[in-house]
């Protein structure tokens, strides 16, 4: 199986959302999780209010039963919207989160780039 087929399979298990829906979900209490690596965040900025968790730490930070969980990881019923740069890595991350029982996890179609293109708020990263 190639990556395109894998993406198709994992995406068939949940409904992805677009930028406007992600903004509405966040306003309603969903947790936006930015998994982009630091260089992309520094280059392009941040989604205000999003929790930044690099991809290699995601499962440890969002598992509500994990010893290294983020304070925001309050339960398996939490609505989570994963954001990567263009909407590919986030789909694989969602599959992993769903295996942990985070059944309301989804991702942003088109990722951060779609968010920014939709004219939604972007904050400058803090100075290094």
C-alpha positions as CSV (number, residue, x, y, z in Angstrom):
1,X,0.0,0.0,0.0
2,X,1.3,3.5,-0.8
3,X,0.8,6.7,1.1
4,X,-2.1,7.9,-1.0
5,X,-4.0,4.7,-0.4
6,X,-3.2,4.9,3.3
7,X,-4.4,8.5,3.5
8,X,-7.6,7.5,1.7
9,X,-8.2,4.6,4.2
10,X,-7.6,6.6,7.3
11,X,-9.7,9.5,6.1
12,X,-12.6,7.2,5.4
13,X,-13.0,6.7,9.1
14,X,-13.9,10.3,10.0
15,X,-15.1,13.6,8.6
16,X,-12.5,16.2,7.9
17,X,-13.4,19.9,8.3
18,X,-12.5,23.1,6.5
19,X,-11.1,26.3,7.9
20,X,-14.4,28.0,8.7
21,X,-15.6,24.8,10.4
22,X,-12.4,24.6,12.4
23,X,-12.8,28.2,13.5
24,X,-16.4,27.5,14.6
25,X,-15.3,24.3,16.4
26,X,-12.6,26.2,18.3
27,X,-15.1,28.9,19.2
28,X,-17.4,26.2,20.6
29,X,-14.6,24.7,22.7
30,X,-12.7,22.3,20.4
31,X,-9.0,22.1,20.9
32,X,-7.0,23.1,17.8
33,X,-3.6,21.3,17.9
34,X,-0.8,22.6,15.7
35,X,1.6,19.8,14.9
36,X,3.8,21.8,12.5
37,X,7.5,21.9,13.2
38,X,9.1,25.0,14.6
39,X,10.6,26.3,11.4
40,X,7.1,26.4,9.8
41,X,5.6,28.1,12.8
42,X,8.4,30.7,12.8
43,X,8.0,31.3,9.0
44,X,4.2,31.4,8.8
45,X,2.9,32.3,12.2
46,X,0.5,30.7,14.6
47,X,-3.2,30.1,14.9
48,X,-4.2,32.1,18.0
49,X,-5.3,29.8,20.8
50,X,-4.0,26.6,19.2
51,X,-2.0,24.2,21.4
52,X,1.4,23.6,19.8
53,X,2.5,20.0,20.0
54,X,5.0,18.8,17.6
55,X,4.1,15.5,15.9
56,X,6.6,13.3,17.7
57,X,5.0,14.2,21.1
58,X,1.3,14.2,20.0
59,X,0.1,10.9,21.5
60,X,1.9,11.5,24.8
61,X,0.5,15.0,25.2
62,X,-3.1,14.2,24.2
63,X,-3.7,10.9,25.9
64,X,-6.0,11.8,28.8
65,X,-4.6,8.9,30.8
66,X,-1.0,9.6,29.9
67,X,1.6,10.7,32.5
68,X,2.9,13.4,30.1
69,X,-0.5,14.7,29.0
70,X,-1.1,18.4,28.4
71,X,-3.5,20.1,30.8
72,X,-6.0,20.5,27.9
73,X,-6.2,16.7,27.4
74,X,-9.2,16.4,29.7
75,X,-10.9,13.3,28.4
76,X,-11.6,11.0,25.5
77,X,-14.7,13.0,24.5
78,X,-12.7,16.1,23.7
79,X,-13.2,17.5,20.2
80,X,-9.7,17.9,18.7
81,X,-8.8,19.5,15.4
82,X,-5.3,18.6,14.3
83,X,-3.5,21.1,12.0
84,X,-0.4,20.4,10.0
85,X,1.0,22.6,7.2
86,X,-1.1,21.3,4.3
87,X,-3.4,18.6,5.7
88,X,-1.5,15.4,5.1
89,X,0.4,14.6,8.3
90,X,-2.6,15.6,10.3
91,X,-4.7,12.8,8.8
92,X,-2.2,10.2,10.0
93,X,-2.0,11.9,13.4
94,X,-5.8,11.7,13.7
95,X,-5.7,8.0,12.9
96,X,-3.3,7.5,15.8
97,X,-5.4,9.7,18.2
98,X,-8.5,7.7,17.4
99,X,-6.6,4.5,18.2
100,X,-6.1,6.1,21.7
101,X,-9.8,6.5,22.1
102,X,-10.0,10.2,21.1
103,X,-13.0,9.4,18.9
104,X,-13.9,13.1,18.2
105,X,-10.5,13.9,16.7
106,X,-10.4,15.3,13.1
107,X,-8.1,17.4,11.0
108,X,-8.2,20.6,9.0
109,X,-8.4,20.0,5.2
110,X,-5.6,21.9,3.7
111,X,-3.9,22.5,7.0
112,X,-2.5,25.9,8.2
113,X,-2.1,27.1,4.6
114,X,-5.9,26.7,4.1
115,X,-6.5,28.5,7.4
116,X,-4.4,31.4,6.3
117,X,-5.8,31.5,2.8
118,X,-9.3,31.7,4.2
119,X,-8.3,35.0,6.0
120,X,-8.6,33.5,9.5
121,X,-6.5,35.0,12.3
122,X,-2.8,34.3,12.3
123,X,-0.4,35.6,15.0
124,X,3.2,36.3,14.7
125,X,5.4,33.8,16.6
126,X,7.1,35.1,19.7
127,X,10.6,36.3,19.2
128,X,13.3,33.7,19.5
